[in-house]
Amino acid sequence: MEKTPMQVHVTYPQLPPHSFWRRNRRELTRALFAFLAYACALVNLCVGGIPWSLAAIGGLAVIWIVFFYRPLVENTRIKKMTDVGAAICLYLFMLDWIFGVNWSGFVALIVFFADLIIAGTYFLAYFKKEKRNFLPLFELMLGGLVAIFCGLVGWSRLDWPMIVVGSVSLALAILTVALHFTAIRREIQKKIHW
């Protein structure tokens, strides 16, 4: 008895062929960023002086996070907004440390409350779709409340950006609880498996 070969019916669409550059653009971009970072560090080490290469490397890291970074877990718009805001704030602190101009605390707080306003508005506007993605925003709000607490008890300087950060954090927390208390409580129970 002769066996006939089994016929496999492919149901997936065939992928169109792509060029080498298009297939590997992420890896090539990563290699370019790494090359630029190493080149800046090498030139800075050879020339000497202040560590300006750290500013260039930090700028490359911020550009990477803004345009190319795609996390495998919680790859959402709110997570992206919080990651970009945190990267910019850390970069401002690093610039302050390198060049010693003492303005990063003031400017980073402005970036922080702008990030809170944008992410919070998006979260509340698209709550039904985004209610599962509340953790990054809540971490930002908690950071804002801790920052205003530190300012109120005298651990840090209390100026208008700090007051706005605390006010926006508190307003977002109150709005979220007032508008969507049961849905948020249910999502928190799901996250902590309660």
Short mmCIF file of the C-alpha atoms (twelve columns), coordinates in Angstrom:
data_MODEL
# 
_entry.id   MODEL 
# 
loop_
_atom_site.group_PDB 
_atom_site.id 
_atom_site.type_symbol 
_atom_site.label_atom_id 
_atom_site.label_alt_id 
_atom_site.label_comp_id 
_atom_site.label_asym_id 
_atom_site.label_seq_id 
_atom_site.Cartn_x 
_atom_site.Cartn_y 
_atom_site.Cartn_z 
_atom_site.pdbx_PDB_model_num 
ATOM 1   C CA . MET A 1   0.000   0.000  0.000  1 
ATOM 2   C CA . GLU A 2   1.502   3.297  -1.089 1 
ATOM 3   C CA . LYS A 3   1.293   6.323  1.248  1 
ATOM 4   C CA . THR A 4   0.373   9.692  -0.161 1 
ATOM 5   C CA . PRO A 5   2.040   12.780 1.262  1 
ATOM 6   C CA . MET A 6   -0.132  14.850 3.537  1 
ATOM 7   C CA . GLN A 7   -1.264  18.154 2.097  1 
ATOM 8   C CA . VAL A 8   -0.927  21.131 4.465  1 
ATOM 9   C CA . HIS A 9   -3.248  24.014 3.881  1 
ATOM 10  C CA . VAL A 10  -1.594  27.282 4.956  1 
ATOM 11  C CA . THR A 11  -4.128  29.766 6.304  1 
ATOM 12  C CA . TYR A 12  -1.720  32.552 7.269  1 
ATOM 13  C CA . PRO A 13  -1.012  35.270 4.725  1 
ATOM 14  C CA . GLN A 14  2.451   35.133 3.268  1 
ATOM 15  C CA . LEU A 15  4.773   37.850 4.513  1 
ATOM 16  C CA . PRO A 16  5.987   40.142 1.778  1 
ATOM 17  C CA . PRO A 17  9.757   40.147 1.355  1 
ATOM 18  C CA . HIS A 18  11.547  43.104 2.921  1 
ATOM 19  C CA . SER A 19  14.967  44.491 2.335  1 
ATOM 20  C CA . PHE A 20  17.811  43.879 4.783  1 
ATOM 21  C CA . TRP A 21  17.580  47.486 6.065  1 
ATOM 22  C CA . ARG A 22  13.855  47.315 6.744  1 
ATOM 23  C CA . ARG A 23  14.033  43.898 8.435  1 
ATOM 24  C CA . ASN A 24  16.855  44.930 10.755 1 
ATOM 25  C CA . ARG A 25  16.171  48.638 11.253 1 
ATOM 26  C CA . ARG A 26  15.778  48.363 15.034 1 
ATOM 27  C CA . GLU A 27  19.053  46.503 15.502 1 
ATOM 28  C CA . LEU A 28  20.845  48.849 13.092 1 
ATOM 29  C CA . THR A 29  19.507  51.886 14.949 1 
ATOM 30  C CA . ARG A 30  20.616  50.382 18.268 1 
ATOM 31  C CA . ALA A 31  24.073  49.754 16.822 1 
ATOM 32  C CA . LEU A 32  24.251  53.357 15.552 1 
ATOM 33  C CA . PHE A 33  23.257  54.717 18.979 1 
ATOM 34  C CA . ALA A 34  25.838  52.488 20.703 1 
ATOM 35  C CA . PHE A 35  28.535  53.603 18.242 1 
ATOM 36  C CA . LEU A 36  27.707  57.287 18.820 1 
ATOM 37  C CA . ALA A 37  27.764  56.804 22.601 1 
ATOM 38  C CA . TYR A 38  31.148  55.043 22.500 1 
ATOM 39  C CA . ALA A 39  32.554  57.676 20.124 1 
ATOM 40  C CA . CYS A 40  31.434  60.533 22.407 1 
ATOM 41  C CA . ALA A 41  32.909  58.823 25.466 1 
ATOM 42  C CA . LEU A 42  36.194  58.106 23.657 1 
ATOM 43  C CA . VAL A 43  36.548  61.683 22.378 1 
ATOM 44  C CA . ASN A 44  35.750  63.043 25.845 1 
ATOM 45  C CA . LEU A 45  38.350  60.757 27.437 1 
ATOM 46  C CA . CYS A 46  40.987  61.773 24.872 1 
ATOM 47  C CA . VAL A 47  40.289  65.504 25.060 1 
ATOM 48  C CA . GLY A 48  39.553  65.668 28.791 1 
ATOM 49  C CA . GLY A 49  37.655  68.396 30.614 1 
ATOM 50  C CA . ILE A 50  34.127  68.176 31.958 1 
ATOM 51  C CA . PRO A 51  32.302  64.913 31.190 1 
ATOM 52  C CA . TRP A 52  30.191  66.378 28.363 1 
ATOM 53  C CA . SER A 53  29.925  62.929 26.789 1 
ATOM 54  C CA . LEU A 54  27.505  61.943 29.571 1 
ATOM 55  C CA . ALA A 55  25.169  64.705 28.363 1 
ATOM 56  C CA . ALA A 56  25.373  63.365 24.801 1 
ATOM 57  C CA . ILE A 57  24.853  59.757 25.933 1 
ATOM 58  C CA . GLY A 58  21.915  60.816 28.110 1 
ATOM 59  C CA . GLY A 59  20.406  62.659 25.156 1 
ATOM 60  C CA . LEU A 60  20.741  59.527 23.036 1 
ATOM 61  C CA . ALA A 61  19.035  57.524 25.801 1 
ATOM 62  C CA . VAL A 62  16.139  60.009 25.932 1 
ATOM 63  C CA . ILE A 63  15.760  59.873 22.130 1 
ATOM 64  C CA . TRP A 64  15.774  56.061 22.295 1 
ATOM 65  C CA . ILE A 65  13.074  55.988 24.991 1 
ATOM 66  C CA . VAL A 66  10.911  58.548 23.174 1 
ATOM 67  C CA . PHE A 67  11.052  57.044 19.678 1 
ATOM 68  C CA . PHE A 68  12.272  53.439 19.755 1 
ATOM 69  C CA . TYR A 69  11.679  51.845 23.183 1 
ATOM 70  C CA . ARG A 70  8.848   49.297 23.186 1 
ATOM 71  C CA . PRO A 71  8.489   47.410 26.475 1 
ATOM 72  C CA . LEU A 72  7.324   43.795 26.300 1 
ATOM 73  C CA . VAL A 73  4.999   44.234 29.288 1 
ATOM 74  C CA . GLU A 74  2.426   47.038 29.557 1 
ATOM 75  C CA . ASN A 75  3.213   48.629 26.221 1 
ATOM 76  C CA . THR A 76  0.472   51.255 26.548 1 
ATOM 77  C CA . ARG A 77  0.214   54.968 25.848 1 
ATOM 78  C CA . ILE A 78  0.055   55.839 29.548 1 
ATOM 79  C CA . LYS A 79  3.186   53.770 30.248 1 
ATOM 80  C CA . LYS A 80  4.913   55.477 27.316 1 
ATOM 81  C CA . MET A 81  3.970   58.928 28.632 1 
ATOM 82  C CA . THR A 82  5.263   58.139 32.114 1 
ATOM 83  C CA . ASP A 83  8.488   56.610 30.761 1 
ATOM 84  C CA . VAL A 84  9.177   59.646 28.571 1 
ATOM 85  C CA . GLY A 85  8.479   62.060 31.425 1 
ATOM 86  C CA . ALA A 86  10.720  60.123 33.820 1 
ATOM 87  C CA . ALA A 87  13.530  59.934 31.236 1 
ATOM 88  C CA . ILE A 88  13.405  63.683 30.604 1 
ATOM 89  C CA . CYS A 89  13.394  64.473 34.337 1 
ATOM 90  C CA . LEU A 90  16.371  62.179 34.972 1 
ATOM 91  C CA . TYR A 91  18.208  63.725 32.026 1 
ATOM 92  C CA . LEU A 92  17.635  67.211 33.454 1 
ATOM 93  C CA . PHE A 93  19.060  66.097 36.819 1 
ATOM 94  C CA . MET A 94  22.070  64.601 35.047 1 
ATOM 95  C CA . LEU A 95  22.680  67.834 33.104 1 
ATOM 96  C CA . ASP A 96  22.534  69.725 36.374 1 
ATOM 97  C CA . TRP A 97  25.042  67.336 37.935 1 
ATOM 98  C CA . ILE A 98  27.433  67.620 34.959 1 
ATOM 99  C CA . PHE A 99  27.319  71.378 34.435 1 
ATOM 100 C CA . GLY A 100 26.309  72.459 37.966 1 
ATOM 101 C CA . VAL A 101 23.714  75.070 37.049 1 
ATOM 102 C CA . ASN A 102 21.213  74.279 39.860 1 
ATOM 103 C CA . TRP A 103 17.986  74.571 37.880 1 
ATOM 104 C CA . SER A 104 17.038  70.931 37.344 1 
ATOM 105 C CA . GLY A 105 14.816  70.669 40.422 1 
ATOM 106 C CA . PHE A 106 12.712  73.575 39.195 1 
ATOM 107 C CA . VAL A 107 12.500  72.532 35.524 1 
ATOM 108 C CA . ALA A 108 12.083  68.794 36.236 1 
ATOM 109 C CA . LEU A 109 9.039   69.562 38.394 1 
ATOM 110 C CA . ILE A 110 7.498   71.512 35.496 1 
ATOM 111 C CA . VAL A 111 8.065   68.530 33.179 1 
ATOM 112 C CA . PHE A 112 6.690   66.243 35.911 1 
ATOM 113 C CA . PHE A 113 3.391   68.096 36.354 1 
ATOM 114 C CA . ALA A 114 3.006   68.497 32.577 1 
ATOM 115 C CA . ASP A 115 3.413   64.719 32.252 1 
ATOM 116 C CA . LEU A 116 0.878   64.210 35.060 1 
ATOM 117 C CA . ILE A 117 -1.647  66.481 33.350 1 
ATOM 118 C CA . ILE A 118 -1.259  64.823 29.928 1 
ATOM 119 C CA . ALA A 119 -1.316  61.225 31.214 1 
ATOM 120 C CA . GLY A 120 -4.138  61.944 33.688 1 
ATOM 121 C CA . THR A 121 -6.297  63.651 31.081 1 
ATOM 122 C CA . TYR A 122 -5.784  60.779 28.661 1 
ATOM 123 C CA . PHE A 123 -6.571  58.244 31.403 1 
ATOM 124 C CA . LEU A 124 -9.806  59.953 32.450 1 
ATOM 125 C CA . ALA A 125 -10.895 60.694 28.862 1 
ATOM 126 C CA . TYR A 126 -10.462 57.068 27.733 1 
ATOM 127 C CA . PHE A 127 -11.154 55.401 31.068 1 
ATOM 128 C CA . LYS A 128 -13.113 52.392 29.751 1 
ATOM 129 C CA . LYS A 129 -10.268 51.430 27.443 1 
ATOM 130 C CA . GLU A 130 -7.412  52.433 29.779 1 
ATOM 131 C CA . LYS A 131 -8.669  51.359 33.222 1 
ATOM 132 C CA . ARG A 132 -6.365  48.318 33.253 1 
ATOM 133 C CA . ASN A 133 -3.350  50.577 32.654 1 
ATOM 134 C CA . PHE A 134 -3.637  52.692 35.792 1 
ATOM 135 C CA . LEU A 135 -0.456  51.606 37.620 1 
ATOM 136 C CA . PRO A 136 2.096   53.863 35.842 1 
ATOM 137 C CA . LEU A 137 -0.158  56.896 36.340 1 
ATOM 138 C CA . PHE A 138 -0.776  56.027 39.984 1 
ATOM 139 C CA . GLU A 139 2.969   55.712 40.533 1 
ATOM 140 C CA . LEU A 140 3.345   59.243 39.111 1 
ATOM 141 C CA . MET A 141 0.560   60.536 41.359 1 
ATOM 142 C CA . LEU A 142 2.115   58.878 44.400 1 
ATOM 143 C CA . GLY A 143 5.473   60.445 43.500 1 
ATOM 144 C CA . GLY A 144 3.803   63.859 43.271 1 
ATOM 145 C CA . LEU A 145 2.114   63.427 46.646 1 
ATOM 146 C CA . VAL A 146 5.400   62.333 48.240 1 
ATOM 147 C CA . ALA A 147 7.152   65.351 46.684 1 
ATOM 148 C CA . ILE A 148 4.611   67.839 48.094 1 
ATOM 149 C CA . PHE A 149 4.763   66.101 51.484 1 
ATOM 150 C CA . CYS A 150 8.555   66.518 51.497 1 
ATOM 151 C CA . GLY A 151 8.089   70.199 50.654 1 
ATOM 152 C CA . LEU A 152 5.460   70.747 53.342 1 
ATOM 153 C CA . VAL A 153 7.552   69.199 56.131 1 
ATOM 154 C CA . GLY A 154 10.653  71.130 55.069 1 
ATOM 155 C CA . TRP A 155 12.752  68.308 53.557 1 
ATOM 156 C CA . SER A 156 12.875  70.094 50.199 1 
ATOM 157 C CA . ARG A 157 12.290  73.596 48.865 1 
ATOM 158 C CA . LEU A 158 8.606   74.460 48.476 1 
ATOM 159 C CA . ASP A 159 8.094   76.571 45.341 1 
ATOM 160 C CA . TRP A 160 5.301   76.933 42.809 1 
ATOM 161 C CA . PRO A 161 6.187   73.895 40.618 1 
ATOM 162 C CA . MET A 162 6.181   71.693 43.741 1 
ATOM 163 C CA . ILE A 163 2.776   73.085 44.768 1 
ATOM 164 C CA . VAL A 164 1.392   72.474 41.264 1 
ATOM 165 C CA . VAL A 165 2.754   68.890 41.246 1 
ATOM 166 C CA . GLY A 166 1.068   68.174 44.576 1 
ATOM 167 C CA . SER A 167 -2.174  69.864 43.521 1 
ATOM 168 C CA . VAL A 168 -2.378  68.030 40.198 1 
ATOM 169 C CA . SER A 169 -1.576  64.686 41.866 1 
ATOM 170 C CA . LEU A 170 -4.229  65.208 44.522 1 
ATOM 171 C CA . ALA A 171 -6.796  66.429 41.977 1 
ATOM 172 C CA . LEU A 172 -6.205  63.390 39.736 1 
ATOM 173 C CA . ALA A 173 -6.511  61.014 42.688 1 
ATOM 174 C CA . ILE A 174 -9.752  62.666 43.863 1 
ATOM 175 C CA . LEU A 175 -11.226 62.770 40.341 1 
ATOM 176 C CA . THR A 176 -10.376 59.137 39.679 1 
ATOM 177 C CA . VAL A 177 -11.883 57.973 42.970 1 
ATOM 178 C CA . ALA A 178 -14.951 60.198 42.626 1 
ATOM 179 C CA . LEU A 179 -15.718 59.196 39.038 1 
ATOM 180 C CA . HIS A 180 -14.611 55.559 38.904 1 
ATOM 181 C CA . PHE A 181 -14.249 54.203 42.452 1 
ATOM 182 C CA . THR A 182 -15.730 50.722 41.924 1 
ATOM 183 C CA . ALA A 183 -13.954 50.118 38.610 1 
ATOM 184 C CA . ILE A 184 -10.574 51.170 40.045 1 
ATOM 185 C CA . ARG A 185 -11.125 49.080 43.182 1 
ATOM 186 C CA . ARG A 186 -11.903 46.076 40.985 1 
ATOM 187 C CA . GLU A 187 -8.769  46.664 38.892 1 
ATOM 188 C CA . ILE A 188 -6.612  46.971 42.030 1 
ATOM 189 C CA . GLN A 189 -8.057  43.674 43.307 1 
ATOM 190 C CA . LYS A 190 -7.179  42.045 39.982 1 
ATOM 191 C CA . LYS A 191 -3.631  43.416 40.058 1 
ATOM 192 C CA . ILE A 192 -2.892  42.197 43.591 1 
ATOM 193 C CA . HIS A 193 -4.989  38.992 43.202 1 
ATOM 194 C CA . TRP A 194 -7.113  39.849 46.214 1 
# 
